[in-house]
Amino acid sequence: MKKNKKIGSVLLMLLGVVGLGYFFLMIEKLTQGNEEENGQESYSANLEEAVDKTVELQTAIDETPAGGTLEIPPGVYKLSKNPDNLAVTEYGESYFALKISKPITILMEEVILQTTAEEEYGVFLINETEDVHLKGGVVMGEREPTEGELTSHVGVLFFYTNDSSIEGTYLKNFSQGVHLNHSDNNVVRKVTSEFNHGSGIISFDSNRNLIDSCVVRNSGDGHLSLYGGGEENHVVNCMVTEDRPEFTDQQGITVESEKGSLIENNTVSGFYYGIDVKNGSEGNIIKSNIAYDNEYNIAVRGGDGGANLQLPSYNTQILNNMVVDPRDKSSYGIYVGAGDGHVVTGNTLNPGNLILPEEDLELYESQNYFVTEDGS
């Protein structure tokens, strides 16, 4: 059964690209030179002229009562490493400039927080608490990292922290942008994280987190990653891209050792593995995504090395995705190469791009849609 389901899905793809372009135009506008009339250092002030405000900002956080709101005045603030703010995760150690350990809301409209070049460290350690909310702002590492531990400097770490959120924040140049570690029921919404050494956004051994309407671009590892045995996490409405020609081996959205999580309505392009389900994942749903220009648009497979990283996955549902035009005309629109109990139905692919065990191929070919270059 062959049907044409291309119209509309292509439109969604174009809208996603337009949305990404708009965001980067907004960032460019925010960094133009326009100083405030009141003489206060403006949001767009020269970074070289910014003054270190680590002590002042930490004092303001400490003096804000639990449950209160701290509004950081518009400006550019350089931050330095606090050797007392150390978090040790399964990935390694990371130091931070600022620490939050109580319920608090921090508003960062027209604020840039900028690390310096001397040492590797992140900005916010949100440590063993709940009901912390970061809104707006730009969180910048001094330069794009090219080596080091994956968590040698995390932009924002939620560490054993629940029922919290980060929304409308732009992050760049960290080992990882936003890291949820053993943290449940959190929201990451309208966050852009790019040019990181590791993941732009990662949920590690955490449950019921929502990652919604985010942009993750030109980073490493799994750009947007669910990993470590988490359950019931949702990644929805995100754009995940890699457009650097020298980075051809990256992964887009990684679902590793996850159970019952949902990947829905995302656009993923430019990767070796676009949406990558692996290493003992069970009962995850991959639904209504657009994946194109990846070597494997969607893959269900073992892991990347060692017996403990080659576990089959089970009961994956791959439903109603548009997975056309794999990179370099590969045949891996959807590839299922590990485990069983998978359901693959309602997807739109190029002819010959559905790769399943032979005993399942004939059945599932009749339940998906195939389009040729001329749209037939």
Secondary structure, 3 states (H helix, E strand, C coil): CCCCCCCCHHHHHHHHHHHHHHHHHHHHHHCCCCCCCCCCCCCCCCHHHCEECHHHHHHHHHHCCCCEEEECCCEEEEECCEEEEEEEECCEEEEEEEEECCCEEEECCCEEEEECCCCCCEEEEEECCECEEEECCEEECCCCCCCCCCCCCEEEEEECCECCEEECCEEECCCEEEEEECCCCCEEECCEEECCCCCCEEEECCCCCEEECCEEECCCCEEEEEECCCECCEEECCEEECCCCCCCCCEEEEEECCECCEEECCEEECCCEEEEEECCCECCEEECCEEECCCEEEEEECCCCCHHHCCCCECCEEECCEEECCHHHCCEEEEECCCCCCEEECCEECCCCEECCHHHHHHHHCCCEECCCCCC
